[in-house]
C-alpha cells in the first residue's frame, strides 16, 4: 500500500469509527468537499500536510500524530524499506 492509499484508508476507518459521514467531517474541518473527494477518488495523488492536519484536528477531533499512528502507515514504511533493500 502506498502513502496516498494509507491516508484514504485511515480516513474511511475514522469516518466509520466515529459513525459519521465524510461530508460532515470535511465541513467541520472547514475544507472544500470537492478537494477531499478528488483525493478520495484518486483524482489527486496526495493532499498537503495542512489539509490532513485540518481534517485530523478540526474534522475528526484527533491530533495529527494520532491520525498517522496506525498500522496502515507502519505497513507503508515497512514496504518502502523492503523495496529499497530489494533494489540494492
Biotite code that builds the C-alpha atoms (Angstrom):
import biotite.structure as struc

atoms = struc.array([
    struc.Atom([0.000, 0.000, 0.000], chain_id="A", res_id=1, res_name="UNK", atom_name="CA", element="C"),
    struc.Atom([1.346, 3.413, -0.885], chain_id="A", res_id=2, res_name="UNK", atom_name="CA", element="C"),
    struc.Atom([1.122, 6.502, 1.308], chain_id="A", res_id=3, res_name="UNK", atom_name="CA", element="C"),
    struc.Atom([-1.890, 8.005, -0.506], chain_id="A", res_id=4, res_name="UNK", atom_name="CA", element="C"),
    struc.Atom([-3.891, 4.806, -0.142], chain_id="A", res_id=5, res_name="UNK", atom_name="CA", element="C"),
    struc.Atom([-2.927, 4.572, 3.522], chain_id="A", res_id=6, res_name="UNK", atom_name="CA", element="C"),
    struc.Atom([-4.341, 8.078, 4.077], chain_id="A", res_id=7, res_name="UNK", atom_name="CA", element="C"),
    struc.Atom([-7.533, 7.166, 2.218], chain_id="A", res_id=8, res_name="UNK", atom_name="CA", element="C"),
    struc.Atom([-7.972, 4.000, 4.267], chain_id="A", res_id=9, res_name="UNK", atom_name="CA", element="C"),
    struc.Atom([-7.342, 5.880, 7.511], chain_id="A", res_id=10, res_name="UNK", atom_name="CA", element="C"),
    struc.Atom([-9.975, 8.487, 6.619], chain_id="A", res_id=11, res_name="UNK", atom_name="CA", element="C"),
    struc.Atom([-12.503, 5.759, 5.831], chain_id="A", res_id=12, res_name="UNK", atom_name="CA", element="C"),
    struc.Atom([-11.667, 3.990, 9.088], chain_id="A", res_id=13, res_name="UNK", atom_name="CA", element="C"),
    struc.Atom([-12.106, 7.161, 11.171], chain_id="A", res_id=14, res_name="UNK", atom_name="CA", element="C"),
    struc.Atom([-15.403, 8.029, 9.469], chain_id="A", res_id=15, res_name="UNK", atom_name="CA", element="C"),
    struc.Atom([-16.646, 4.531, 10.278], chain_id="A", res_id=16, res_name="UNK", atom_name="CA", element="C"),
    struc.Atom([-15.316, 4.565, 13.863], chain_id="A", res_id=17, res_name="UNK", atom_name="CA", element="C"),
    struc.Atom([-16.936, 7.931, 14.545], chain_id="A", res_id=18, res_name="UNK", atom_name="CA", element="C"),
    struc.Atom([-20.179, 6.803, 12.897], chain_id="A", res_id=19, res_name="UNK", atom_name="CA", element="C"),
    struc.Atom([-20.344, 9.927, 10.773], chain_id="A", res_id=20, res_name="UNK", atom_name="CA", element="C"),
    struc.Atom([-20.192, 10.972, 7.136], chain_id="A", res_id=21, res_name="UNK", atom_name="CA", element="C"),
    struc.Atom([-17.194, 12.331, 5.284], chain_id="A", res_id=22, res_name="UNK", atom_name="CA", element="C"),
    struc.Atom([-19.187, 15.405, 4.255], chain_id="A", res_id=23, res_name="UNK", atom_name="CA", element="C"),
    struc.Atom([-19.756, 16.267, 7.930], chain_id="A", res_id=24, res_name="UNK", atom_name="CA", element="C"),
    struc.Atom([-16.080, 15.793, 8.791], chain_id="A", res_id=25, res_name="UNK", atom_name="CA", element="C"),
    struc.Atom([-14.995, 17.955, 5.853], chain_id="A", res_id=26, res_name="UNK", atom_name="CA", element="C"),
    struc.Atom([-17.437, 20.700, 6.825], chain_id="A", res_id=27, res_name="UNK", atom_name="CA", element="C"),
    struc.Atom([-16.215, 20.664, 10.460], chain_id="A", res_id=28, res_name="UNK", atom_name="CA", element="C"),
    struc.Atom([-12.649, 20.892, 9.163], chain_id="A", res_id=29, res_name="UNK", atom_name="CA", element="C"),
    struc.Atom([-13.522, 23.928, 7.034], chain_id="A", res_id=30, res_name="UNK", atom_name="CA", element="C"),
    struc.Atom([-12.286, 22.253, 3.861], chain_id="A", res_id=31, res_name="UNK", atom_name="CA", element="C"),
    struc.Atom([-13.691, 22.113, 0.356], chain_id="A", res_id=32, res_name="UNK", atom_name="CA", element="C"),
    struc.Atom([-15.666, 18.894, -0.113], chain_id="A", res_id=33, res_name="UNK", atom_name="CA", element="C"),
    struc.Atom([-14.655, 18.555, -3.783], chain_id="A", res_id=34, res_name="UNK", atom_name="CA", element="C"),
    struc.Atom([-10.973, 18.804, -2.878], chain_id="A", res_id=35, res_name="UNK", atom_name="CA", element="C"),
    struc.Atom([-11.282, 15.893, -0.455], chain_id="A", res_id=36, res_name="UNK", atom_name="CA", element="C"),
    struc.Atom([-13.457, 13.865, -2.826], chain_id="A", res_id=37, res_name="UNK", atom_name="CA", element="C"),
    struc.Atom([-10.926, 14.289, -5.646], chain_id="A", res_id=38, res_name="UNK", atom_name="CA", element="C"),
    struc.Atom([-8.329, 12.822, -3.319], chain_id="A", res_id=39, res_name="UNK", atom_name="CA", element="C"),
    struc.Atom([-10.605, 10.031, -2.100], chain_id="A", res_id=40, res_name="UNK", atom_name="CA", element="C"),
    struc.Atom([-11.496, 9.154, -5.717], chain_id="A", res_id=41, res_name="UNK", atom_name="CA", element="C"),
    struc.Atom([-7.806, 9.059, -6.672], chain_id="A", res_id=42, res_name="UNK", atom_name="CA", element="C"),
    struc.Atom([-8.020, 12.097, -8.964], chain_id="A", res_id=43, res_name="UNK", atom_name="CA", element="C"),
    struc.Atom([-5.354, 13.839, -6.900], chain_id="A", res_id=44, res_name="UNK", atom_name="CA", element="C"),
    struc.Atom([-2.375, 11.964, -5.525], chain_id="A", res_id=45, res_name="UNK", atom_name="CA", element="C"),
    struc.Atom([-1.734, 13.411, -2.097], chain_id="A", res_id=46, res_name="UNK", atom_name="CA", element="C"),
    struc.Atom([-3.220, 16.260, -0.069], chain_id="A", res_id=47, res_name="UNK", atom_name="CA", element="C"),
    struc.Atom([-0.795, 18.670, 1.554], chain_id="A", res_id=48, res_name="UNK", atom_name="CA", element="C"),
    struc.Atom([0.012, 18.297, 5.236], chain_id="A", res_id=49, res_name="UNK", atom_name="CA", element="C"),
    struc.Atom([-2.038, 21.334, 6.273], chain_id="A", res_id=50, res_name="UNK", atom_name="CA", element="C"),
    struc.Atom([-5.143, 19.738, 4.714], chain_id="A", res_id=51, res_name="UNK", atom_name="CA", element="C"),
    struc.Atom([-4.540, 16.481, 6.571], chain_id="A", res_id=52, res_name="UNK", atom_name="CA", element="C"),
    struc.Atom([-3.914, 18.464, 9.755], chain_id="A", res_id=53, res_name="UNK", atom_name="CA", element="C"),
    struc.Atom([-7.217, 20.352, 9.420], chain_id="A", res_id=54, res_name="UNK", atom_name="CA", element="C"),
    struc.Atom([-9.067, 17.135, 8.665], chain_id="A", res_id=55, res_name="UNK", atom_name="CA", element="C"),
    struc.Atom([-7.486, 15.414, 11.634], chain_id="A", res_id=56, res_name="UNK", atom_name="CA", element="C"),
    struc.Atom([-7.785, 18.122, 14.292], chain_id="A", res_id=57, res_name="UNK", atom_name="CA", element="C"),
    struc.Atom([-10.926, 20.016, 13.245], chain_id="A", res_id=58, res_name="UNK", atom_name="CA", element="C"),
    struc.Atom([-12.761, 17.254, 11.391], chain_id="A", res_id=59, res_name="UNK", atom_name="CA", element="C"),
    struc.Atom([-12.047, 14.138, 13.425], chain_id="A", res_id=60, res_name="UNK", atom_name="CA", element="C"),
    struc.Atom([-11.021, 15.848, 16.660], chain_id="A", res_id=61, res_name="UNK", atom_name="CA", element="C"),
    struc.Atom([-7.746, 13.967, 16.991], chain_id="A", res_id=62, res_name="UNK", atom_name="CA", element="C"),
    struc.Atom([-4.128, 15.163, 16.984], chain_id="A", res_id=63, res_name="UNK", atom_name="CA", element="C"),
    struc.Atom([-2.227, 14.747, 13.723], chain_id="A", res_id=64, res_name="UNK", atom_name="CA", element="C"),
    struc.Atom([0.155, 12.278, 15.369], chain_id="A", res_id=65, res_name="UNK", atom_name="CA", element="C"),
    struc.Atom([-2.840, 10.060, 16.214], chain_id="A", res_id=66, res_name="UNK", atom_name="CA", element="C"),
    struc.Atom([-4.038, 10.234, 12.618], chain_id="A", res_id=67, res_name="UNK", atom_name="CA", element="C"),
    struc.Atom([-0.709, 8.785, 11.468], chain_id="A", res_id=68, res_name="UNK", atom_name="CA", element="C"),
    struc.Atom([-0.289, 6.414, 14.420], chain_id="A", res_id=69, res_name="UNK", atom_name="CA", element="C"),
    struc.Atom([-1.957, 3.463, 12.723], chain_id="A", res_id=70, res_name="UNK", atom_name="CA", element="C"),
    struc.Atom([-0.979, 0.133, 11.190], chain_id="A", res_id=71, res_name="UNK", atom_name="CA", element="C"),
    struc.Atom([-1.739, 1.465, 7.685], chain_id="A", res_id=72, res_name="UNK", atom_name="CA", element="C"),
    struc.Atom([1.261, 3.771, 7.913], chain_id="A", res_id=73, res_name="UNK", atom_name="CA", element="C"),
    struc.Atom([3.540, 1.234, 9.600], chain_id="A", res_id=74, res_name="UNK", atom_name="CA", element="C"),
    struc.Atom([2.880, -1.093, 6.667], chain_id="A", res_id=75, res_name="UNK", atom_name="CA", element="C"),
    struc.Atom([3.807, 1.672, 4.193], chain_id="A", res_id=76, res_name="UNK", atom_name="CA", element="C"),
    struc.Atom([7.130, 2.255, 5.955], chain_id="A", res_id=77, res_name="UNK", atom_name="CA", element="C"),
    struc.Atom([7.885, -1.466, 6.061], chain_id="A", res_id=78, res_name="UNK", atom_name="CA", element="C"),
    struc.Atom([7.081, -1.874, 2.356], chain_id="A", res_id=79, res_name="UNK", atom_name="CA", element="C"),
    struc.Atom([9.246, 1.136, 1.403], chain_id="A", res_id=80, res_name="UNK", atom_name="CA", element="C"),
    struc.Atom([12.195, -0.260, 3.386], chain_id="A", res_id=81, res_name="UNK", atom_name="CA", element="C"),
    struc.Atom([11.750, -3.668, 1.731], chain_id="A", res_id=82, res_name="UNK", atom_name="CA", element="C"),
    struc.Atom([11.653, -2.081, -1.742], chain_id="A", res_id=83, res_name="UNK", atom_name="CA", element="C"),
    struc.Atom([14.857, -0.123, -1.069], chain_id="A", res_id=84, res_name="UNK", atom_name="CA", element="C"),
    struc.Atom([16.577, -3.287, 0.160], chain_id="A", res_id=85, res_name="UNK", atom_name="CA", element="C"),
    struc.Atom([15.398, -5.254, -2.880], chain_id="A", res_id=86, res_name="UNK", atom_name="CA", element="C"),
    struc.Atom([16.649, -2.548, -5.262], chain_id="A", res_id=87, res_name="UNK", atom_name="CA", element="C"),
    struc.Atom([20.169, -2.536, -3.811], chain_id="A", res_id=88, res_name="UNK", atom_name="CA", element="C"),
])
